[in-house]
């Protein structure tokens, strides 16, 4: 499992499959492990799947930072 930074959130990405690959990303606050949202990226290779999941996670993090219900998770 890899962890990446996306906006005000961390994204844990786990890869499954042997072709096509699926990368499941879980967005969490920077200071806790509470899962807030999930994204799925698919690709022919592991790198493509991770790139797709990171792109979706960045979009989700941007959207979440604008939503009132996620304000308490942002420092």
Secondary structure, 3 states (H helix, E strand, C coil): CEEEEECCEEEEEEEECCCCEEEEEEEEECCCCCEEEEEEEEECCHHHHHHHHHHHHHHHHHHHHHCHHHHHHCC
